[in-house]
Amino acid sequence: MHIPIETFRLGNGLTVVLSEDHTAPIVAVNLWYHVGSANERPGRTGFAHLFEHMLFQGSANVGSNEHFELIQRAGGTLNGSTWLDRTNYYETVPSNQLETALWLEADRMGYLLPAMTQQKLDTQRDVVQNERRWSMDNQPYGTWWERLPALCFPPGHPFHHSLIGSMADLDAASLDDIAQFFSTYYTPDNAVLSIAGDFDAATARQMVDRHFGPIQRGAARPSLPDMSVSPTFGGPRREVVADDVMLPRLFVASRSPVFGSDDYYAASVCGAILGLKKGSRLFRTLVREHEVAAEVSSFTYDLTKGSDLLVIDVMARPETSPENLETQVHQQLDLVVSEGVTENEVERAIALIETDLVVTLQSAGDRADRLSLFATYFARPELINVQTEKYRQVSVADVNAFIDERLIPSNRASLLYVPRSAAAIRSSDELVLEGAR
């Protein structure tokens, strides 16, 4: 599958990626800003995510929440998301509504600040704090995506602190912070605009130039601190969290090669072998054969700086104790380290990954998002067309080399959630914490 790509750059630094596909009368607009929680300064954690909410509160020519109303009225969908090192905003609309989506994105990129008020900030701060309460503090296992990076990256590292931020830091956010953050990071020279689907490239170029061209480029942005960490933890890490949960759940993370590197693809294939779908090794052994787990999955964080993380996520069955779950998971990982994986397992994993990639790229919205990803991280959107080949080049020797180097016990960080009644687990090398409630 070959994705057509045309790339150009406006005078203000905005990178634009076009990908025509006239299969269906829809078009996706996707805008990535190269800023995330890693760019936050001490005392302002959660600010990138708060700012994502603020961008839907109107701009100079768009009323509060009108962005949603206009797109939905036009028959489209939209949303935004924040991650450790990027924030994105996206719309999928009927083809004849492309200019509406472009105008809305350009208006808030260029003219957000005149519409910002203390009331809007206070409202969205409350929304984000309630989101934290709902999705993390009062959600079973909800703190895992805060605790796991903190366990895997040292204090002071940009990936260590919480993506959603602390209540105190959110309370401290001011309108001056909004203005400074916006003028620093929400500039055309720190953004990638991708358009995919049913449109005419020449017409789209004119629209982009008309709406985004007048926006001024930004000043110099502060550079991130040194992101490098050692390839492995240098010893096992473990945290046990007593929480209001019914079943034990274990996350095991290993530092792995950064996304986009040659070695990343072997790590990704290894993760698929271990936990992608019901034919994976851990599903077969832990769910079907040993019957200690109810669910198994694996994934990578896809981080491009410092180190990526390969994560195994295992939910216990009701009759499985936390100790047994943890023992069995590590026994299976130890077996993979001692025996390696087979050619058949590698071939199956690559086939599944390739299928998922091809299916994903059928969607105009997902295609635009992947184009923005490769353009943002590597300034090469055309990398979207070589991903399947990158995976096909992975050999069983490559995967086993990754296993020998990175799946070893000294490169495992274990985050174990236990019901409060089972919180008596103790050992000299563990930390037992009370879950937030």
N, C-alpha and C positions, 0 to 999 in steps of 0.2 A: 504494500500500500504506500503510495507516494503522495505526500501532501504538497500542493503547489504553494510557493511562498514568494512574496515580494516584500522587500524591506527598504525603508527610506527613513531619513532623519530630518526633522524640521530645524530651522535656524536656532530655535531656543533649546535644542538638545533632545526633544521628545523622539524616542524611537518608535516607529510605526511598522507593524507587521500585518500584511494582508494575505488572506488565503481564500480564494474564490472556490465555491462549490455550489452549483445550481441544482443539486439533487432535490432540495426542499425549499420552499419560499420563506426561509427564516435566516436571520443573521445574528451573530453573537458579537458583542462588544466586551472586551476584557481589558481592564487597566490595572497593571501592577505597579505599586510604589515599592522601591527597594528600602523598606523600613519595617521593622518589627520590634518585638520586645527586646531584642538584643541591643537596640539603639537607645534604650531608656537609660536615664541617669539615676543614680541612687536617690531614693526618696520619691521617685515618680514611676514606680513599677505599675504596670497595667495601663500606662498612658497610651500606648499604640492601639490597644483594643478599645479604650475609651474614645480615642480619636476616630476609630472606624464608625462608632455610633454617631459621633458629632457630624460626620459627613452626610448623614441622612436628615439633618435638621434644617436644611435650606441653605441657599446662597443668595447672591445679590439679586438674581432674577427668578429664583425658585423658592416657594414657600416651604415652611416646615412640613416634612413628610410628603410634599408634593412630588418629589422624585418617584416615590413608590406609586402615587396615584396616577401620574402621567404614564408610566410604563405599564402598569396593570390595565389602565383604561385602553391602552393601545393593543392589548392582548399579549403582553410580554411578561417575563419573569425577571427578577433581579435579586441581588444580595451582595454581601461583602464578607470577608473573613480576614483574620489576623493570624500570623504565624510568627515564629521566632525571628525570621529575617525577611519578611515581606508582608505587605497588606494588599489585598486585591478587591476590586469592585467589578461587577459584571451584570450584563443584561442580555437576554435573548428575546428578540422581537421579530414581528413580521418584517419582511424585507423592506417594505415601504416606510418603515418607522426607524430606519437606521439613523437618519439625521436627528431625530428626537433624542435617541440614546447618546449620540456624540455631543449634542448641545448640552445635555444635562451633565455629562461627565466634565466637559470643558468649563461649564459655569462654576462648578464647585472646585475645580482645580485652580481656576484663575481668580475667583471672586467669592470665596467662602467667608473670609473674615468680616466683611461688612454686615453679614447676617448673624454673627455670633452674639449671643446675649448671656448674661449670668443665669437667667431662668432656664435657657436651653442646656447650659452646662450642668446646672443643679439637677434638672430632670434626667439627663442621660447618665449622670453619676449615680443617681438612685437606680436607674435601670441596670447598669453594669453591676452594682453591688447586689441587687436582687438576683441577677444572673449568677453571680458567684455563689450566693446562698443556695440557689436552686440546683445549679449544675455541679457544684463542688462540695460545699460545706454540709449540705443536707441531702446529698445524693450518695447512695451506697457506692463505695469505691471511688467516689468523685474526685478525691484529692490525688489520685494516682498520677495524673498528668502534670501536677505541681511537684509532687514528691520525687518522681522518678528522675527528671532532669537534675533536681537538686542533689540526688544521690550520685548521679553520673558525672556531673561537672563541678569543679571546685568553687567555693565561695568567691565572688568577684568576677567569675567568668560570665560573659554575656548570656550564656544559655542556662545559667544556674537558677536564676530567680523566676518567679511565677509569671506566666503569660498574662493572666487575668489581673494580677496585682493584689496588693494588700488593701484592706479597708482603709487603713491610715493614709496610705499613699494616694488612694483615690480621693479621700476627703481633702487632701492638700492641693489637688489640681486646681489651677486658677485660669482665668481668661488670658492672663499674660502667658501662661504655659501653652495654652492653645495657640496663640499667635506665634510664639517662638517655634513650636513644633511644626506648625503648618508651613511657615516661611522657610524652615530648614529642610524639610523632607518632602513636602507635597509640591514639588516643582517639576516642570516638564523634563528637565535634564536628569531627574531621578526616577523616571517613569517609563513604562513600556505600554503602548496601546496596541492591542491585537484585535483584528476584525476577521471573522471567519464565517463563511456561509454564502448566501445568495445576494450578491451585490456586484456592481461594476467597479473595477479598480480605479479607473480614471475619475469617476464620479466621487468615489470614496476619498480619493486624494484631495479633491477640491473641498469636500466637506471638512476633512481633518484640518487642512490648512486654514480654512475660514474660521473654524471655531477654536482651534488650539494655537494657531500661529501667533496671534497677538499676545499670548501669555508670556510674561517675562521669565527667563531662566533664573535659577536660584544662585545664591552665593555658595562659597565652599562649605561643605558639610564636615562635621567632625568625624575623624576616622575611628573605627572600632579598635579597641585594645587588642593585644595579641590573643588570638583565638586558639593557638596551638595547645594541645595536651598530648600526653604520651599515648602511644597506640593502644595500650592496655591499662587496666586499673593498677596492675602490679600486685594485686591481692584481692580476694573476694570481698564484696561489700554487701551488707545486709541490713534491712530495716523491717521491723515487724510493727504493724499498725493494728491496734485493737479498735474495732469500729462497730457500728450498729449494722452489721451485715449478717446474712443467714448462712452463707457458704464461704469457706476460704477461697482466696484468689491470689495467684502468684504471678508477678511480672519478673522476668529475668532479662536484663539488658546487657549487651556487650558493646564495647566501642568497636566501630567498624569503619572501613574506608569511606571518605566523604563522597556524597552523591556526585556523579559525573566522572569520577576517576575510573581508570581501567579496572581496578580491584573492586570497585563498588558492585559491578555486575555479578561477580562471583559471590559476594555477600548476599545480594538480592536473591540469587538462585538458591543459596543455602537456606535462606529464610523461607522460600517457597517449599523446599523439600521438607523442612521441619513443620510448617504450620499453614500451608495454603490449601484450603479445602479438605474434604473428607478423605482423600487418598494420601494425605501427608503422613510423614512418619510418626509425629507425635499424636495425631488423631488416631491412627491405627493402634498404637501401643497404649496410650493413656486412656482413650475413650472406649475403644472396642475391646481390646485384649485384657488390659488390667482393670478396666472399669473404675478408675479413680477420678477421672475428669469428665465433666459434662460438655465443655467447650474448649477448643484450642485454636489459637491464631498466632500469626507472626507478622511483623511489619518493620519497615525501616522508617526513621524520621526524615530521611532525604535531606540532611543538612550538608551544606557545601563548604563550610568553614570549620576548622578545628578537627572535629570528629563527627561521624554519623553514629547512630545507635541502631542496632538490630535488637528487636524486642520480641520475646515470647510471652504470650498471655494465656494463662491456663486457669479455668474455673473448676473448682472441685465438685464432685457429686455430694449429695447430702450426707452419706455415710463415711466420707473420706475426712480424716483428721488433717489439720494443717501440717503436722509433721510428716505424715505419709505423702501428702501431695508434694511437698517440697523435696522430700527424699526421692520420690519416683521421677520427678522432672529432671533433677540433676543426674540421676542414674542414666536416664535416656540420653542426656547431653554428653555425659561421660562416654557412653557407648558410641555415640557418633564420633567423638574425638578419637577413641581407640580403634574403631573399625573403618571410619570414613564413610563416604556415600558411594553409590554405584552409578554406573553409566546410565542404567535405566531410570534411576531417580533424577538424574540431571536432565535427561531428555524430557521426562514428564514435566518437570518444573519449568523448563524453558518453553515447552508447548503451552502450558497454562498461562504463563506470563505473556507470551506473544498473543494468545487469544484475547486476554484482558486488554492489552494495548490496542489491538485492532478494534475491538468493540468500543472502547473508550473514544477512539478517534472518529467514530461514526457520528458522534454528537458535536454539533458546531460549538456549543459552549465549552465542552471539554477540550476540543481542539484548540480553541482560542486561548484557553488557560495554559495548555502545555506550550504553545508558542510563546506566550508571555514568560513562562518559567525559563525556557532555554535562552530567550533574549535577555532576561534580567540577570540571570546567574552567569551566563557564559558569552553574552553578546553574539550568540549564534543560534537563531531560531531554527535553522536548518537541521540542527541535531535531532529534531523530532523524527526525521526520516531515516536515522541510522540506529534507532534504539533496538529494533528487532535484530538487526545484524550484530549489534554489540552483545546481545544475549546469546545469539547463535554461536558466537566465538568462544563462549565460556566452556571449558572442558572439565571433566571430572577431576583432573589434576589441579586445576585452578580452585575449585570448590574445596577440595581436601586441603590445599595449602592454606586457604582462609580458615578452615576449621582448626588446623594445627596451630595457627598463629593467634586466632581471635576467639574461638569458642571454648577455650581452656578455662578451668575453674578460676584461675587468677584474673580472668577478665569477665567476671560475672557479677552484676549488681542485682541482688534479689530484694524485691519489695513484696512482702507477704501481708495480705489482709486476713485478719482472723476475727471471728465473732468475739465479742467481749468476754463471753464465758470461757473462751479458749486462750485468754490473754496471759495465762500462767506460763506460756512458753518462755524459757530463759536459756541463754547460753552466754559464754564469756565474750563472744564476738558479735552479739546482736544488739540492736537498739529497739526497744518496745515503746511506741508512742501512742497516746490516746488520740483517736480520730476526732476531728472538729465536729462538734454538735452543739 
